[in-house]
């Protein structure tokens, strides 16, 4: 699935002292600084550990060149030599990757060290010792370079989206290989490698002399350990914006063309505003660099997501905010404009089946509605659910559409401000001709999500290379879909899943309302309405996701420390950390504004 980024107004600014600002290096200066630190510190081994996607051979070559200027001869050693043979590693990963095509089971407790071979580690250490004895400087590169034990440590990071591009194009190099593996499968990353790599990062990061963003080797950014820790501290204490992403797909629409300039994007099916794997763009002086938001959780988890979330869902950013595009300039059949008919599992299900801490619970909030705006939700009162299952299974087996699918699925006309609650096991799907703000929980720390597809009209999907809807139809998850579906009828949807908002506070400056909810939904949806200024609080315990749905631009600013602030545009989201406390929202222009807010019920 291709990903396109929107970096407009996504900077998160940190204020560093003049001295600390000088502890950020970029490009060739970064490699020169690593080499200089190694020489001045008397290090004969430089360990360049880090995340997937980094050009480790390029790092070794650049460092070798810098060391040569200091009269040192360098030899590169790949950390991939530390690991077990490929066959053994895949056997060890099998319980997490599993045989199921679409889902796996989260790796429980293993670390990168568990995939090393003791004999191989000893042999590589002996090789390094021999090279050092011969007067060489050894550069150990790749995930697990820290296992060399001795020498200066550098951690080189990489964000998810550009790394995923490498995975899809077959150029990603896994930790146990010196070469790309074209058959590297996304489940291997989302269920196993992400977790062992993240645990490894958390174990070694405090001992690194430098932290680097190494997405592009020619524009690497390098921070000293002290500078990196100060950046994390400041980020965790201010509202955060993430780099928004867009992906085309079979129901992708075109409202984005009126709102944003996204080079290369040809329709918009998945548009993410906030989530576990979206990157932060950090601005420090005249330097900008990308960083995974999960880096904040190690030392600032309570401050960012709140004590309850950090304790019960460790390592998890529990929220995901999407914007589902549904604008078409002409009339299209429902089979083109609609999402797949699908449902989502709850917490107990994902714990039991996938070893995840939190289920997927959703809401649809309509921010724009065009002629024909509609949402699929539940089943018609007279629909035979046994017949529906029979037709879905027959459709998938024979690869043929269901002509009368609309006889089964309830459909609702929608307008701006409508909200749908989507608890576990509820058949639903965005129907088109509307812009939906989707506010959900996300239970996968790597950013994966749990949607069980029941029917997708047997339509071809998007081929981004050809730029046409000529790809293979999406795969269905029929057993899981039917196992959890609760068969909600239209009357239940009407009475329970289309809530109204109740005013909970009002004054002459602003008002707040809160939508009715259900006990099984773990979060609240609230709105703040104002012309010039509004207020709210995190109470020191609630991570909040704020999206501006009405208005042009607002500033979210701490009441106790106005320097802690950010600015969001319409249809942009900011994550307000749990520890932020009392804050105000200030409009940039006269006129009505509405901020729609997600927060967990427990804090």
C-alpha positions as CSV (number, residue, x, y, z in Angstrom):
1,X,0.0,0.0,0.0
2,X,1.7,3.2,-1.1
3,X,1.9,6.1,1.3
4,X,2.1,9.8,0.5
5,X,3.0,12.4,3.1
6,X,1.6,15.9,3.9
7,X,4.1,17.9,6.0
8,X,2.3,21.2,5.8
9,X,2.2,22.8,9.3
10,X,3.4,19.7,11.1
11,X,6.4,21.1,12.8
12,X,6.8,20.6,16.5
13,X,9.1,23.3,17.7
14,X,11.5,22.8,20.6
15,X,13.5,25.7,22.2
16,X,17.2,24.7,22.9
17,X,19.9,26.8,24.5
18,X,22.6,28.2,22.2
19,X,25.1,25.7,23.5
20,X,22.7,22.7,23.0
21,X,21.7,23.9,19.6
22,X,25.3,23.4,18.6
23,X,25.0,19.7,19.6
24,X,22.9,19.0,16.5
25,X,24.9,18.0,13.4
26,X,23.7,17.3,9.9
27,X,24.9,15.7,6.7
28,X,28.7,15.3,6.4
29,X,29.2,17.2,9.6
30,X,27.3,14.4,11.5
31,X,29.8,11.7,10.2
32,X,32.7,14.0,11.0
33,X,31.5,14.5,14.5
34,X,31.1,10.7,15.1
35,X,34.6,10.1,13.8
36,X,36.0,13.0,15.9
37,X,34.3,11.7,19.0
38,X,35.8,8.3,18.5
39,X,39.3,9.6,18.0
40,X,39.2,12.0,20.9
41,X,37.6,9.3,23.2
42,X,40.2,6.7,22.1
43,X,37.6,4.3,20.7
44,X,38.8,1.7,18.3
45,X,35.2,0.3,17.8
46,X,32.2,2.4,16.6
47,X,28.9,0.6,17.0
48,X,26.2,2.0,14.7
49,X,23.0,0.3,15.8
50,X,19.5,1.3,14.8
51,X,16.2,0.7,13.1
52,X,15.3,-0.9,9.8
53,X,15.6,1.2,6.7
54,X,19.0,2.8,7.5
55,X,21.6,2.6,4.8
56,X,24.2,0.9,7.0
57,X,26.8,0.2,4.2
58,X,26.6,3.9,3.4
59,X,27.0,4.8,7.0
60,X,30.2,2.6,7.2
61,X,31.6,4.2,4.0
62,X,31.0,7.7,5.2
63,X,32.6,7.0,8.6
64,X,35.6,5.3,7.0
65,X,36.2,8.3,4.9
66,X,36.1,10.6,7.9
67,X,38.4,8.4,9.9
68,X,40.8,8.3,7.0
69,X,41.2,12.1,7.3
70,X,42.3,11.5,10.9
71,X,44.8,8.9,9.8
72,X,42.8,5.9,10.9
73,X,42.1,2.8,8.7
74,X,38.6,1.5,9.2
75,X,37.1,-1.9,8.6
76,X,33.3,-2.5,8.5
77,X,31.6,-5.5,10.1
78,X,27.9,-6.2,9.6
79,X,25.9,-6.9,12.8
80,X,24.0,-9.5,10.7
81,X,26.8,-11.9,11.6
82,X,25.6,-12.1,15.2
83,X,22.4,-14.0,14.3
84,X,21.2,-17.6,13.9
85,X,20.8,-19.1,10.5
86,X,17.8,-17.9,8.5
87,X,15.9,-21.2,8.8
88,X,16.2,-21.2,12.6
89,X,15.1,-17.5,12.8
90,X,12.0,-18.2,10.8
91,X,11.1,-21.2,12.9
92,X,11.5,-19.0,16.0
93,X,9.3,-16.3,14.5
94,X,6.6,-18.7,13.4
95,X,4.5,-18.5,16.6
96,X,4.2,-14.8,16.0
97,X,3.8,-14.7,12.2
98,X,1.5,-17.8,12.2
99,X,0.0,-19.5,9.2
100,X,-3.0,-17.2,9.0
101,X,-2.7,-15.0,5.9
102,X,-4.0,-11.7,7.4
103,X,-3.1,-11.7,11.1
104,X,-0.5,-12.9,13.5
105,X,0.3,-12.8,17.2
106,X,2.3,-10.1,18.9
107,X,5.8,-11.2,20.0
108,X,5.7,-11.7,23.7
109,X,8.8,-10.7,25.6
110,X,11.5,-11.7,23.1
111,X,14.4,-9.4,22.4
112,X,16.8,-9.0,19.5
113,X,19.4,-10.8,21.6
114,X,17.1,-13.9,21.6
115,X,17.8,-14.3,17.9
116,X,21.6,-14.2,18.2
117,X,23.8,-17.3,18.1
118,X,26.3,-17.4,21.0
119,X,29.0,-19.0,18.9
120,X,28.5,-16.4,16.2
121,X,28.7,-13.6,18.7
122,X,31.9,-15.0,20.1
123,X,33.4,-15.4,16.7
124,X,32.5,-11.8,15.6
125,X,33.9,-10.4,18.8
126,X,37.1,-12.3,18.3
127,X,37.3,-10.9,14.7
128,X,36.8,-7.4,16.0
129,X,39.5,-7.9,18.7
130,X,41.9,-9.1,16.1
131,X,41.3,-6.1,13.8
132,X,41.7,-3.7,16.8
133,X,45.0,-5.5,17.7
134,X,46.1,-4.9,14.1
135,X,45.6,-1.2,14.5
136,X,42.3,-0.9,12.7
137,X,39.2,1.0,13.7
138,X,36.2,-1.3,13.4
139,X,32.7,0.1,12.4
140,X,30.0,-2.4,13.4
141,X,26.7,-1.5,11.6
142,X,23.1,-2.7,11.7
143,X,20.5,-3.7,14.2
144,X,22.3,-5.4,17.1
145,X,25.6,-3.6,16.6
146,X,25.5,-3.0,20.3
147,X,26.2,-6.7,20.9
148,X,29.8,-5.9,20.1
149,X,29.8,-4.8,23.8
150,X,32.8,-2.4,23.6
151,X,33.2,0.8,21.7
152,X,31.3,4.1,21.2
153,X,27.5,3.5,20.5
154,X,25.5,5.5,18.0
155,X,21.7,4.9,17.5
156,X,20.4,5.6,14.0
157,X,16.6,5.9,13.8
158,X,14.2,5.6,10.9
159,X,10.5,6.4,10.7
160,X,7.8,3.9,9.6
161,X,6.5,5.3,6.3
162,X,9.7,5.5,4.3
163,X,10.8,2.2,5.8
164,X,7.6,0.6,4.6
165,X,8.2,1.8,1.1
166,X,11.5,-0.2,1.2
167,X,9.6,-3.2,2.4
168,X,7.0,-3.0,-0.4
169,X,9.7,-2.5,-3.1
170,X,11.8,-5.5,-1.8
171,X,14.8,-3.4,-0.7
172,X,14.5,-3.7,3.1
173,X,17.4,-5.4,4.8
174,X,16.2,-7.4,7.9
175,X,18.4,-7.6,11.0
176,X,19.8,-11.1,10.2
177,X,20.8,-10.3,6.6
178,X,23.5,-8.1,4.9
179,X,21.3,-8.0,1.8
180,X,17.7,-7.0,1.0
181,X,15.1,-9.7,1.3
182,X,12.5,-9.5,-1.4
183,X,10.1,-11.9,0.4
184,X,10.1,-9.9,3.6
185,X,6.4,-9.9,4.6
186,X,4.6,-7.2,6.4
187,X,3.4,-9.6,9.2
188,X,7.0,-10.3,10.1
189,X,7.4,-6.6,10.9
190,X,4.0,-5.8,12.5
191,X,3.9,-8.9,14.8
192,X,7.5,-9.7,15.5
193,X,10.3,-7.5,14.3
194,X,8.8,-4.2,15.4
195,X,8.6,-5.4,19.0
196,X,12.0,-7.0,19.3
197,X,13.5,-3.9,17.6
198,X,11.6,-1.5,19.9
199,X,12.7,-3.4,23.1
200,X,16.3,-3.4,21.8
201,X,16.1,0.4,21.2
202,X,14.7,1.0,24.7
203,X,17.5,-1.2,26.2
204,X,20.4,0.5,24.5
205,X,19.3,4.1,23.8
206,X,20.5,5.6,27.1
207,X,24.0,4.3,26.4
208,X,24.3,5.9,23.0
209,X,26.6,8.9,22.6
210,X,24.5,10.1,19.7
211,X,21.0,9.7,18.4
212,X,20.5,10.1,14.7
213,X,17.6,10.5,12.2
214,X,19.1,8.6,9.3
215,X,16.3,8.4,6.7
216,X,18.4,10.1,4.0
217,X,22.1,9.5,4.3
218,X,23.0,12.8,2.7
219,X,20.9,14.7,5.2
220,X,21.4,12.7,8.4
221,X,20.7,14.6,11.6
222,X,22.7,13.7,14.7
223,X,22.0,14.8,18.3
224,X,24.2,14.2,21.4
225,X,22.6,12.1,24.1
226,X,21.9,15.2,26.3
227,X,20.3,17.1,23.4
228,X,18.1,14.1,22.5
229,X,16.8,13.8,26.0
230,X,16.0,17.5,26.2
231,X,14.1,17.2,22.9
232,X,12.0,14.3,24.3
233,X,11.3,16.2,27.5
234,X,10.0,19.2,25.6
235,X,8.0,17.3,23.1
236,X,6.2,15.3,25.9
237,X,5.1,18.6,27.5
238,X,3.4,20.2,24.5
239,X,0.7,19.5,21.9
240,X,2.0,17.4,19.1
241,X,1.2,17.2,15.4
242,X,2.1,14.3,13.2
243,X,3.0,14.0,9.6
244,X,-0.3,13.2,7.8
245,X,-0.4,10.3,5.4
246,X,-2.6,9.4,2.4
247,X,-3.0,6.1,0.5
248,X,-5.1,5.3,-2.6
249,X,-7.6,2.4,-2.7
250,X,-10.7,1.0,-4.2
251,X,-13.1,3.5,-2.6
252,X,-10.6,6.4,-2.8
253,X,-12.2,9.8,-3.5
254,X,-11.1,13.3,-4.5
255,X,-12.0,16.0,-1.9
256,X,-8.3,16.1,-1.0
257,X,-7.5,17.8,-4.3
258,X,-9.4,20.9,-3.1
259,X,-7.8,20.9,0.3
260,X,-4.1,19.8,0.0
261,X,-1.4,19.5,-2.6
262,X,-0.2,15.8,-2.4
263,X,2.2,15.1,-5.3
264,X,1.7,11.6,-6.7
265,X,-1.6,10.9,-4.9
266,X,-4.4,9.9,-7.4
267,X,-7.2,9.0,-5.1
268,X,-7.6,9.1,-1.3
269,X,-8.8,6.1,0.5
270,X,-6.8,6.1,3.8
271,X,-5.9,9.5,5.3
272,X,-4.4,9.4,8.8
273,X,-4.1,12.4,11.0
274,X,-2.7,10.8,14.2
275,X,-1.6,7.3,15.2
276,X,1.1,5.1,16.7
277,X,3.4,4.9,13.7
278,X,3.0,8.4,12.2
279,X,6.1,10.4,12.6
280,X,6.8,13.7,14.4
281,X,8.5,16.5,12.5
282,X,10.7,18.2,15.1
283,X,12.0,21.7,14.5
284,X,15.0,22.8,16.6
285,X,16.4,26.2,15.4
286,X,17.1,25.8,11.7
287,X,17.2,22.0,11.8
288,X,14.2,19.8,11.2
289,X,14.2,16.0,11.7
290,X,11.7,13.2,11.8
291,X,11.2,11.0,14.9
292,X,8.9,8.1,15.8
293,X,6.4,9.3,18.4
294,X,6.8,6.0,20.4
295,X,10.3,7.2,21.4
296,X,8.6,9.4,24.0
297,X,7.0,6.5,25.8
298,X,10.1,5.1,27.4
299,X,10.7,8.0,29.8
300,X,7.6,10.1,29.3
301,X,4.8,7.6,29.0
302,X,2.7,8.9,31.9
303,X,3.1,12.5,30.7
304,X,2.1,11.6,27.1
305,X,-0.7,9.1,27.3
306,X,-1.5,9.2,31.0
307,X,-0.8,6.8,33.9
308,X,-3.8,4.5,33.2
309,X,-3.0,4.0,29.5
310,X,0.8,3.7,30.1
311,X,0.2,1.1,32.8
312,X,-2.6,-0.9,31.1
313,X,-1.4,-0.5,27.5
314,X,2.4,-0.2,27.8
315,X,4.3,0.9,24.7
316,X,1.0,1.9,23.0
317,X,-0.3,5.2,21.6
318,X,-4.0,4.1,22.1
319,X,-5.6,6.5,19.6
320,X,-5.9,6.7,15.8
321,X,-7.5,9.5,13.9
322,X,-8.5,9.2,10.2
323,X,-10.2,11.4,7.6
324,X,-12.2,9.3,5.2
325,X,-12.6,11.1,1.9
326,X,-15.9,10.6,0.1
327,X,-16.2,13.3,-2.6
328,X,-16.8,12.4,-6.2
329,X,-17.4,15.0,-8.9
330,X,-20.0,12.8,-10.6
331,X,-22.4,10.1,-9.5
332,X,-20.9,6.7,-8.9
333,X,-22.4,3.3,-7.9
334,X,-22.3,2.4,-4.2
335,X,-19.9,-0.4,-5.1
336,X,-17.3,2.3,-6.1
337,X,-17.8,4.8,-3.3
338,X,-18.3,2.4,-0.3
339,X,-15.7,1.0,2.1
340,X,-15.8,-2.8,2.5
341,X,-18.6,-4.1,4.6
342,X,-16.7,-5.0,7.8
343,X,-16.5,-5.1,11.6
344,X,-13.9,-4.8,14.4
345,X,-13.0,-7.0,17.4
346,X,-13.1,-5.8,21.0
347,X,-10.4,-6.0,23.7
348,X,-11.1,-9.5,24.9
349,X,-11.0,-10.9,21.4
350,X,-7.7,-9.3,20.4
351,X,-6.1,-10.3,23.7
352,X,-7.1,-13.9,23.2
353,X,-6.3,-14.2,19.4
354,X,-3.5,-11.7,18.8
355,X,-1.9,-10.9,22.2
356,X,-2.9,-7.2,21.8
357,X,-3.9,-5.1,24.8
358,X,-6.8,-3.0,23.4
359,X,-9.5,-3.7,20.9
360,X,-10.6,-1.5,18.0
361,X,-13.6,0.7,18.8
362,X,-14.6,3.3,16.2
363,X,-16.7,6.4,15.7
364,X,-17.7,8.2,12.5
365,X,-18.2,11.9,12.8
366,X,-19.5,13.6,9.6
367,X,-17.5,16.8,8.9
368,X,-18.7,17.4,5.3
369,X,-21.8,16.0,3.6
370,X,-22.5,16.2,-0.1
371,X,-25.6,15.2,-2.1
372,X,-26.1,11.5,-1.4
373,X,-24.1,11.3,1.8
374,X,-24.6,7.9,3.4
375,X,-23.2,5.4,5.9
376,X,-23.7,1.6,6.0
377,X,-24.5,0.5,9.6
378,X,-26.2,-2.7,10.8
379,X,-28.6,-5.0,9.0
380,X,-32.1,-4.3,7.7
381,X,-34.9,-5.5,10.1
382,X,-36.1,-8.3,7.7
383,X,-32.6,-9.4,6.5
384,X,-31.8,-13.1,6.9
385,X,-28.4,-13.2,8.4
386,X,-27.9,-16.9,7.6
387,X,-28.5,-16.1,4.0
388,X,-26.1,-13.1,4.2
389,X,-23.3,-15.4,5.4
390,X,-24.1,-18.0,2.8
391,X,-23.9,-15.3,0.0
392,X,-20.7,-13.8,1.3
393,X,-19.0,-17.2,1.4
394,X,-20.3,-18.1,-2.0
395,X,-19.2,-14.7,-3.4
396,X,-15.6,-15.2,-2.1
397,X,-15.4,-18.8,-3.2
398,X,-16.6,-18.1,-6.7
399,X,-15.1,-14.6,-7.0
400,X,-18.5,-13.1,-8.0
401,X,-20.4,-10.1,-6.6
402,X,-23.6,-10.3,-4.6
403,X,-26.2,-8.6,-6.8
404,X,-28.7,-7.9,-3.9
405,X,-26.2,-7.0,-1.1
406,X,-28.2,-3.8,-0.4
407,X,-31.2,-5.9,0.6
408,X,-29.2,-6.9,3.7
409,X,-27.2,-3.9,4.8
410,X,-29.0,-0.9,6.5
411,X,-28.0,2.5,5.0
412,X,-28.3,5.9,6.7
413,X,-28.5,9.3,5.1
414,X,-26.1,11.6,6.9
415,X,-25.4,15.3,7.5
416,X,-22.7,17.4,9.1
417,X,-22.4,16.8,12.8
418,X,-23.8,13.3,12.8
419,X,-22.0,10.7,14.9
420,X,-22.0,6.9,14.7
421,X,-20.8,4.7,17.5
422,X,-19.1,1.5,16.2
423,X,-18.6,-1.0,19.0
424,X,-17.1,-4.4,18.5
425,X,-18.9,-6.8,16.1
426,X,-20.9,-4.0,14.3
427,X,-21.2,-4.4,10.6
428,X,-20.6,-1.1,8.9
429,X,-18.7,0.9,6.3
430,X,-18.4,4.5,5.0
431,X,-20.8,4.7,2.1
432,X,-19.5,7.8,0.3
433,X,-20.3,11.4,-0.6
434,X,-19.2,12.6,2.8
435,X,-16.0,13.5,4.7
436,X,-15.8,11.3,7.8
437,X,-13.6,12.1,10.8
438,X,-12.9,8.6,12.2
439,X,-11.8,8.6,15.8
440,X,-10.8,5.1,17.0
441,X,-8.7,3.2,19.5
442,X,-5.6,1.5,18.1
443,X,-4.4,-1.7,19.8
444,X,-1.3,-2.4,17.7
445,X,1.8,-0.6,18.9
446,X,3.3,-0.8,15.4
447,X,0.3,1.0,13.9
448,X,-1.5,-2.0,12.4
449,X,-5.3,-2.2,12.7
450,X,-8.0,-4.9,13.0
451,X,-10.7,-4.8,10.4
452,X,-12.5,-8.0,9.5
453,X,-13.8,-7.8,5.9
454,X,-17.1,-9.6,5.1
455,X,-17.8,-8.2,1.6
456,X,-16.1,-5.8,-0.8
457,X,-18.3,-6.1,-3.9
458,X,-15.6,-8.3,-5.6
459,X,-14.2,-5.1,-7.1
460,X,-10.6,-4.7,-8.3
461,X,-8.4,-2.7,-6.0
462,X,-6.0,0.1,-6.8
463,X,-2.7,-0.6,-8.7
464,X,-0.5,2.4,-7.9
465,X,2.1,1.6,-10.5
466,X,-0.5,1.5,-13.3
467,X,-2.6,4.2,-11.7
468,X,-5.8,2.2,-12.3
469,X,-8.3,0.0,-10.5
470,X,-6.9,-3.2,-11.9
471,X,-5.4,-4.8,-8.8
472,X,-6.5,-8.1,-7.2
473,X,-9.7,-7.9,-5.1
474,X,-9.1,-7.4,-1.4
475,X,-9.0,-10.5,0.7
476,X,-11.9,-11.2,3.0
477,X,-11.7,-12.5,6.6
478,X,-15.0,-14.3,6.6
479,X,-14.5,-16.6,9.6
480,X,-13.4,-13.8,11.9
481,X,-16.1,-11.4,10.5
482,X,-18.9,-13.8,11.1
483,X,-17.5,-15.1,14.4
484,X,-17.7,-11.7,16.1
485,X,-20.6,-10.0,14.3
486,X,-23.5,-9.2,16.6
487,X,-26.1,-8.9,13.9
488,X,-27.2,-5.4,14.9
489,X,-30.5,-4.5,13.3
490,X,-31.4,-1.0,12.0
491,X,-33.6,-0.4,15.0
492,X,-30.6,-1.0,17.3
493,X,-28.5,1.3,15.3
494,X,-31.1,4.0,15.4
495,X,-31.7,3.7,19.1
496,X,-28.1,3.1,20.3
497,X,-25.4,3.9,17.7
498,X,-26.6,7.4,16.5
499,X,-26.2,9.4,19.6
500,X,-27.1,13.0,20.3
501,X,-24.7,15.5,22.0
502,X,-25.7,17.0,25.3
503,X,-24.4,20.4,26.5
504,X,-22.2,19.9,29.5
505,X,-20.9,23.4,30.0
506,X,-21.8,26.9,28.6
507,X,-20.7,30.5,29.0
508,X,-20.6,33.5,26.8
509,X,-17.2,32.6,25.3
510,X,-17.6,29.0,24.5
511,X,-19.6,25.8,25.1
512,X,-18.9,22.1,25.3
513,X,-21.1,19.2,24.4
514,X,-20.6,15.5,24.8
515,X,-22.1,12.7,22.8
516,X,-24.0,9.9,24.5
517,X,-22.0,6.7,24.6
518,X,-22.2,3.0,25.4
519,X,-20.5,1.2,28.3
520,X,-18.3,-0.9,26.0
521,X,-16.9,2.2,24.2
522,X,-13.6,3.1,26.0
523,X,-13.6,6.7,25.0
524,X,-15.7,9.9,24.9
525,X,-16.3,12.2,22.0
526,X,-16.7,15.8,22.9
527,X,-17.0,19.1,21.1
528,X,-15.9,22.7,22.0
529,X,-17.7,25.5,20.1
530,X,-16.4,29.0,20.2
531,X,-15.9,32.2,18.2
532,X,-12.7,33.6,19.6
533,X,-11.6,31.4,22.5
534,X,-12.4,28.1,24.3
535,X,-10.9,26.3,27.3
536,X,-10.4,22.7,28.4
537,X,-8.2,20.6,30.6
538,X,-6.5,17.2,30.5
539,X,-6.8,17.0,34.3
540,X,-3.2,15.7,34.2
541,X,-4.4,12.2,33.1
542,X,-6.2,12.2,29.8
543,X,-4.4,12.1,26.4
544,X,-6.7,14.0,24.1
545,X,-6.9,14.2,20.3
546,X,-8.3,17.5,19.0
547,X,-9.4,18.0,15.4
548,X,-10.6,21.4,14.0
549,X,-13.7,20.7,12.0
550,X,-15.2,24.2,11.7
551,X,-12.9,27.3,11.4
552,X,-9.7,28.1,9.6
553,X,-6.9,27.9,12.2
554,X,-6.6,27.7,16.0
555,X,-3.8,27.8,18.6
556,X,-3.8,25.3,21.4
557,X,-1.9,26.9,24.3
558,X,-1.1,26.1,27.9
559,X,-2.7,28.4,30.4
560,X,0.2,28.1,32.9
561,X,3.0,28.3,30.3
562,X,1.9,30.0,27.0
563,X,5.2,29.0,25.3
564,X,3.8,25.5,25.2
565,X,1.5,25.7,22.2
566,X,0.8,24.5,18.7
567,X,-1.3,25.7,15.7
568,X,-3.6,23.4,13.7
569,X,-5.5,24.1,10.5
570,X,-9.0,22.9,9.6
571,X,-9.1,19.1,9.4
572,X,-5.8,18.7,11.2
573,X,-5.3,16.9,14.5
574,X,-3.2,17.6,17.6
575,X,-2.4,15.2,20.4
576,X,-2.6,17.0,23.7
577,X,-0.4,15.1,26.3
578,X,-2.1,13.9,29.4
579,X,0.2,16.0,31.6
580,X,-0.6,19.2,29.7
581,X,-3.2,20.4,32.2
582,X,-5.4,23.5,31.6
583,X,-5.3,25.0,28.1
584,X,-7.1,27.4,25.9
585,X,-7.9,27.3,22.2
586,X,-7.7,30.6,20.3
587,X,-9.1,31.2,16.9
588,X,-7.0,33.0,14.2
589,X,-10.0,34.5,12.5
590,X,-13.4,35.8,13.6
591,X,-16.3,33.4,13.2
592,X,-17.5,30.0,14.5
593,X,-15.1,27.2,15.4
594,X,-15.6,23.7,16.4
595,X,-13.0,21.3,17.8
596,X,-14.0,17.6,18.0
597,X,-12.2,15.8,20.8
598,X,-11.4,12.1,21.6
599,X,-10.3,11.0,25.0
600,X,-10.3,7.7,27.0
601,X,-12.9,7.4,29.7
602,X,-10.4,6.2,32.2
603,X,-7.4,8.3,33.1
